Amino acid sequence: MRIPKREVKIGNLTIGGNHPIAVQTMLNVPVEDVQGNVEQAKRVAAAGCQILRVTVPTPEDARLITALKNAVDIPIVADIHFDYKAALACVEAGVDKIRINPGNIGSDDRVKAVADTCRLHGVPIRIGVNAGSLEKHILEKYGAPVPEALVESAMYHVALLEKHDFDQIVISIKSSNVPRMMESYRLLSQKCDYPLHVGVTEAGTYRMGLIKSGMGIGGMLLEGIGDTLRVSLADDPEREVEAGYDILRAAGFPVAGPEVISCPTCGRTQYPCIEIAKEVEKRLKGYKKPIKVAVMGCIVNGPGEAREADIGIAGGKNEAMLIIHGKPVRKLTGNILEQFMEEIYKL
């Protein structure tokens, strides 16, 4: 069951409460290449990205925020590390959220300036704690980036904002160690009602990154924790977005578009089940209907497993039984793939 958190508005999107979990990614084009960032932003928006983050190292780089706001209709988050003036410039440029750790930007006057400006413009702030960059005094206290240390760091930054009556806060508390990441989020969720952005940081390249993110993010979602998510991959941002939706779907959350299920096949399989399953998934990319499609290898378990799908096939020797809404309809022979696709599009 979802653990409800306070609602926070990010541009035209609201997170927390009972609002759907939002999928986020981050642009990875060099910040000085404004047109390259705009083009990548359009691609991730087309892939379904709901919140888009971009790094803004200096106040001058806030021009990128203006360009992105003019290019896509999804909330833009400015990633700020040390220069508080960059945060102020991004707010003036119309950014929808700031990602900044207030303890990293210097004096309390600077923290107050950011908090006041964000409050005035209705811009929330995400605090992002990373196991690889804990504050020195906290790391010395615990000796390692254990979950308790990560949570203490998060609450330290929260207190710096709350001191200035700022409470439109989102928190992330990431580690590349999945068990540590999960325990950190559990502890943090018990301590506050701010919405949580979940993810595994430095997860790796696509294969291992997807496995670690599926375990960590999916595990948190199944425990009811998480209001936004990012699958961090050393890959194209579009693939992060796709993976995010796949994890949501696997965790049982409603996701627009089709779901293709298929058995792993065995020695009983007598038709090209794997090839057909891959091609069906490829052709349905971008298809909007929320249908469940089953491609099963044989008649032993196939009909029963396909019964839960809207449409499916169960293979025989050079043929397949077409099953629609749990009922066998007819046999497909010859070009099974093309006939099956025709039936899918009729739904």
C-alpha positions in Angstrom: 0.0 0.0 0.0 1.3 3.4 -1.0 2.6 5.5 2.0 1.0 9.0 1.4 3.3 12.0 1.5 2.5 15.7 1.4 1.6 17.1 -2.1 4.2 19.2 -3.9 3.5 21.0 -7.1 6.2 21.0 -9.8 5.2 23.1 -12.7 2.1 21.5 -14.2 2.6 18.3 -12.3 1.7 17.4 -8.7 3.5 14.6 -6.8 2.8 13.1 -3.4 -0.6 12.2 -2.0 -2.4 9.8 -4.3 -0.9 11.2 -7.4 0.7 8.8 -9.9 4.4 8.1 -9.5 6.3 10.3 -12.0 9.2 9.1 -14.2 12.2 11.4 -14.4 15.5 11.5 -16.3 18.4 13.9 -16.8 19.9 15.3 -19.9 23.6 14.4 -20.6 24.5 16.7 -23.4 27.3 19.3 -22.5 25.6 22.3 -20.9 27.1 24.8 -23.4 25.3 22.9 -26.3 21.9 24.5 -25.9 20.5 23.1 -29.2 21.8 19.6 -28.4 20.0 19.8 -25.0 16.8 21.0 -26.6 16.9 18.1 -29.1 17.5 15.5 -26.4 14.8 17.1 -24.3 12.3 16.6 -27.1 13.3 13.0 -27.5 12.9 12.1 -23.8 9.5 14.0 -23.7 8.4 11.9 -26.6 9.5 8.8 -24.7 7.1 9.8 -21.9 9.5 11.6 -19.4 7.4 13.5 -16.9 10.1 15.5 -15.0 13.4 16.6 -16.7 16.5 17.5 -14.9 19.5 19.4 -16.3 22.7 20.6 -14.8 23.2 24.4 -14.4 26.7 25.1 -13.1 26.7 28.9 -13.5 24.2 31.7 -13.5 24.9 32.2 -17.2 23.9 28.6 -18.0 20.3 29.5 -16.9 19.8 30.4 -20.5 19.4 26.7 -21.0 16.3 26.7 -18.8 14.6 29.3 -21.0 15.4 27.2 -24.1 14.0 24.0 -22.6 10.9 25.7 -21.3 10.2 26.9 -24.8 10.8 23.4 -26.3 8.9 21.0 -24.1 5.8 21.0 -21.9 7.1 19.0 -18.9 8.6 20.4 -15.6 12.2 21.3 -15.8 14.5 20.8 -12.8 17.8 22.7 -12.4 20.6 20.8 -10.8 22.7 23.2 -8.7 25.7 22.2 -6.7 27.6 25.1 -5.2 26.7 28.4 -6.8 23.5 29.7 -5.2 23.4 32.5 -7.8 22.8 29.9 -10.4 19.7 28.8 -8.5 18.4 32.3 -8.3 19.0 32.8 -12.0 17.2 29.6 -12.9 14.1 30.6 -10.8 14.1 33.9 -12.7 14.3 31.9 -16.0 11.1 30.0 -15.0 12.5 26.7 -13.8 9.9 24.4 -12.1 12.1 22.9 -9.4 15.6 23.3 -8.0 17.8 20.4 -6.9 20.3 21.7 -4.3 21.7 20.8 -1.0 21.5 24.0 1.1 24.5 22.9 3.2 26.7 23.1 0.2 26.1 26.7 -0.9 27.8 28.6 2.0 26.4 31.0 4.5 22.9 31.0 5.9 22.1 34.2 4.1 22.6 32.3 0.8 20.3 29.6 2.0 17.7 32.2 2.9 18.0 33.9 -0.5 17.3 30.6 -2.3 14.5 29.6 0.0 12.8 33.1 -0.2 13.1 33.3 -4.0 11.8 29.7 -4.5 8.9 30.4 -2.1 8.0 33.6 -3.9 7.9 31.9 -7.3 6.3 28.6 -6.1 9.4 26.6 -6.9 10.0 23.4 -4.8 13.5 22.2 -3.8 14.8 18.7 -4.0 17.4 17.7 -1.5 19.6 15.0 -3.0 21.8 13.0 -0.6 24.4 10.7 -2.2 26.4 8.1 -0.4 29.5 9.2 -2.2 29.4 12.8 -1.0 28.4 12.9 2.6 29.2 15.8 4.8 32.6 15.4 6.6 31.2 15.7 10.1 28.5 13.1 9.4 30.9 10.6 7.8 33.3 11.0 10.7 30.5 10.3 13.2 29.4 7.1 11.5 32.6 6.0 9.8 30.9 4.9 6.6 27.8 6.0 4.5 25.5 3.7 6.4 21.7 4.3 6.2 21.6 6.3 9.4 24.3 8.6 8.1 22.4 9.2 4.9 19.2 10.0 6.7 20.9 12.3 9.1 22.4 14.2 6.1 19.0 14.5 4.5 17.4 15.8 7.7 20.3 18.3 8.2 19.6 19.8 4.8 15.9 19.8 5.4 16.4 21.7 8.7 18.4 24.4 6.9 15.3 25.1 4.7 12.7 24.7 7.4 14.6 27.3 9.4 13.4 29.8 6.7 9.8 28.5 6.6 10.3 26.6 3.4 8.5 23.3 3.2 8.0 22.5 -0.5 10.7 19.9 -0.3 11.3 16.6 -2.1 14.1 14.3 -0.9 16.3 11.7 -2.6 18.8 9.6 -0.6 20.7 7.4 -3.1 23.4 4.8 -2.9 25.0 2.4 -5.4 24.5 -0.3 -2.8 21.0 -1.6 -3.2 20.4 -2.9 0.3 21.8 0.3 1.8 19.7 2.4 -0.5 16.5 0.6 0.5 17.1 0.7 4.2 17.9 4.4 3.9 14.6 5.2 2.2 12.7 3.1 4.8 14.2 5.1 7.7 13.7 8.4 5.9 10.1 7.6 5.1 9.4 7.0 8.8 11.0 10.4 9.7 9.2 12.8 7.5 6.2 13.3 5.2 8.1 14.9 2.3 7.6 13.2 -1.0 10.5 10.9 -2.0 12.4 10.6 -5.3 13.8 7.0 -5.4 16.7 5.6 -7.4 19.9 3.7 -7.2 22.8 6.1 -8.0 25.8 5.0 -10.2 23.9 1.9 -11.0 26.1 1.1 -14.0 25.6 0.4 -17.7 22.3 -0.8 -19.1 22.5 -4.5 -18.1 23.6 -4.2 -14.4 22.1 -0.8 -14.0 18.7 -2.1 -15.0 19.0 -5.1 -12.6 20.0 -2.9 -9.6 17.4 -0.3 -10.4 14.7 -2.9 -10.8 15.6 -4.4 -7.4 16.0 -1.1 -5.5 13.3 1.1 -7.1 10.9 -1.8 -7.6 11.5 -3.0 -4.0 10.7 0.5 -2.6 7.6 0.8 -4.7 6.3 -2.6 -3.5 6.8 -1.2 0.1 4.7 1.8 -0.8 7.7 4.2 -0.9 8.4 6.6 -3.7 6.6 9.5 -5.4 9.0 10.0 -8.3 11.8 7.8 -9.7 14.8 7.8 -12.0 16.6 4.8 -13.4 20.2 6.0 -13.5 21.9 4.3 -16.5 25.2 4.9 -18.3 23.1 5.1 -21.5 20.7 7.4 -23.4 18.2 9.2 -21.2 15.3 7.8 -23.4 16.3 4.3 -22.1 16.1 5.5 -18.5 12.5 6.6 -19.2 11.5 3.3 -20.8 13.1 1.4 -18.0 11.2 3.5 -15.4 7.9 2.6 -16.9 8.9 -1.0 -17.1 9.7 -1.0 -13.4 6.4 0.7 -12.6 4.5 -1.9 -14.6 6.4 -4.8 -13.1 5.5 -3.4 -9.6 1.9 -3.5 -10.5 1.2 0.2 -11.2 -1.0 1.1 -14.2 1.1 2.3 -17.1 -0.2 3.5 -20.5 0.6 1.3 -23.5 0.8 -2.5 -24.0 2.5 -5.1 -21.9 4.0 -8.1 -23.7 4.5 -11.3 -21.7 6.1 -14.4 -23.0 7.3 -17.7 -21.6 11.1 -18.5 -21.7 10.4 -21.5 -24.0 11.7 -25.1 -23.7 12.2 -28.2 -25.7 8.4 -28.4 -26.4 8.4 -25.2 -28.4 7.8 -25.9 -32.1 7.4 -22.4 -33.5 9.6 -19.3 -33.4 8.1 -18.0 -30.1 11.1 -15.9 -29.0 11.5 -14.2 -32.3 7.8 -13.4 -32.5 7.7 -12.1 -28.9 10.6 -9.7 -29.7 9.1 -8.5 -32.9 5.6 -7.9 -31.3 7.3 -5.9 -28.6 9.2 -3.9 -31.1 6.2 -3.2 -33.3 4.1 -2.1 -30.3 6.6 0.5 -29.2 4.7 3.7 -29.1 1.3 2.0 -29.3 -1.0 3.7 -26.8 -3.7 1.1 -25.9 -3.2 -0.4 -22.4 -3.5 -4.0 -23.5 -1.8 -7.2 -22.3 -0.3 -9.4 -25.1 0.9 -12.9 -24.5 3.2 -14.9 -26.7 3.4 -18.5 -25.3 5.6 -21.4 -26.4 3.3 -24.4 -26.3 -0.1 -25.7 -25.5 0.8 -27.2 -22.1 0.8 -23.9 -20.1 0.3 -21.4 -22.8 -3.5 -21.3 -23.0 -3.9 -20.9 -19.2 -1.2 -18.2 -19.0 -2.6 -16.4 -22.0 -6.0 -16.4 -20.4 -5.1 -13.4 -18.3 -4.1 -11.4 -21.3 -6.3 -9.4 -23.7 -4.9 -11.3 -26.6 -2.3 -14.1 -27.0 -1.0 -17.0 -28.9 0.1 -20.5 -27.8 2.3 -22.4 -30.2 2.0 -25.8 -31.8 4.0 -27.4 -34.6 4.3 -24.5 -37.1 1.1 -23.1 -35.9 -0.4 -21.1 -33.0 -3.7 -20.9 -31.3 -5.1 -17.4 -31.2 -6.7 -16.6 -27.8 -8.7 -13.4 -27.2 -10.0 -12.5 -23.8 -9.2 -16.0 -22.5 -11.1 -17.9 -25.3 -9.5 -19.9 -28.1 -10.6 -18.4 -31.4 -8.7 -20.1 -34.3 -5.4 -21.5 -35.4 -2.9 -19.3 -37.1 -0.7 -20.9 -39.8 1.7 -19.5 -42.3 2.9 -16.0 -41.3 1.8 -16.2 -37.7 3.4 -12.9 -36.8 1.5 -10.8 -39.3 -1.8 -12.4 -38.6 -1.3 -11.9 -34.9 -0.4 -8.3 -35.3 -3.6 -7.7 -37.4 -5.6 -9.2 -34.5 -3.9 -7.0 -32.0 -4.6 -3.9 -33.9 -8.3 -4.9 -34.1 -8.7 -4.7 -30.3 
